[in-house]
Amino acid sequence: MTSETDVLVIGGGPGGSTAATCLARGGLRVTVVEREAFPRFHIGESLLPANIPLLERLGVMDRMREAGFITKYGAYIHDQESDLSYTFTFRSGKPWPPWAFEVPRAQFDRVLLDHAAAQPGVTICQPARVDQVAFDADGVSAEIEDASGRRTLRARFLVDASGRDGFLASRQGGRREPIPGLGKIALFAHFRGTRRWPGKEEGNIRLYVFEDGWFWWIPFTGDVTSVGCVLHARAAREREGSVEALYEEMLARCRGVALAGLFWASVVLPPAAFACCPVVAHAASDEAANRLKAIRDMWTESSHSRGRCS
């Protein structure tokens, strides 16, 4: 069976759902194919003020408020070597407000995808996967498989919002070139019952820099806190043992996190690892380059990004 759409979006994360909403508002028919059922866990949990105008443009702010995400007014940074620390607050007088949100991604991604699904002209296929695509001068044909079986979808354009999976570059003969020096690994867990700071500081992200890397401390509504450590991939490969053992070792080595208050906390999400090596992706052909748009998730301060508090 063959069906038609104007734009096929591969990936239903923040990039894919945002693209779908915007394209649908431009009068296009959009089909989003997401391989995982939501909600599902993902790292990258701290937004920036520059995200807020986009949320307003998407018309999703009411859903964000209903979700009850905690408000973030800045960031606290502590350097272990110098024992210096500073609290930054977002500046007023910018084209965006001096605040943002801390978002559990399972909840945030669901909010954005549900909002996209509510737009006229948007079809969500989930869980489903795109097995292969073939480009020609008029568009692209994609083989899609879900619980109902296998079918062909014909689209004028394709948006690759598969994120680090890099669907086209990894499956269609394109090239993925690692960006030197940016290979990182994040070790993280979620806790309940950690320390909370008073007033506006409650929602601030806290960053603890130590010899081996740095920790994030991201508070959520509901007394849950995300605590993660970012290391260079080399440092992780040089150590033996389990992810849990390496995470515990890094906790012990970072004095700021130890003093921040994990002693009485209980584990909600056990320690896990997320490897990231940012790449530059290249299309396999001119036809593919003319008919696709690859987007990366710029929504969040993920473990390998560099945010600014100004």
Secondary structure, 3 states (H helix, E strand, C coil): CEEEEEEEEECCCHHHHHHHHHHHHCCCCEEEECCCCCCCCCCCCEECCCHHHHHHHHCCHHHHHHHCCEEECEEEEEECCCCEEEEEECCCCCCCCCCEEECCHHHHHHHHHHHHHCCCCEEEECCEEEEEEEEECCEEEEEEEECCEEEEEEEEEEEECCHHHCHHHHHCCCEEEECCCCCEEEEEEEEECCCCCCHHHHHCEEEEEECCEEEEEEEECCCEEEEEEEEEHHHHHCCCCCHHHHHHHHHHHCHHHHHHHCCCCEEEEEEEEEEECCEEEECCCHHHHHHEEECCCCCECCCCCCCCCC
